[in-house]
Amino acid sequence: MLSSVLKSEKAVDVNILIIRAFVQMRELLYSDKELALRVEQIEKNLEFQGKTLETVIKAVSKLLKQPKSKPKKIGFDIDK
């Protein structure tokens, strides 16, 4: 506050530096908030994809455990 009241060139420079520092702090806080939201969204997506992948793996494992059946013949058998 004192730097904005004083009229010297040094006080003006200090005031500008203070304002820039607060602008940078605001930008940093905003970017961290945005980054935190993005990370949270990615975590939610991974959780959903993980559950989906787990369901697919269980289904494939279940199919692999089933006994293999012999292929059925198509057509007629002709005894000679």
Secondary structure by P-SEA (a helix, b strand, c coil): ccccccccaaaaaaaaaaaaaaaaaaaaaaaaaaaaaaaaaaaaaaaaaaaaaaaaaaaaaaaaacccccccccbbbbcc
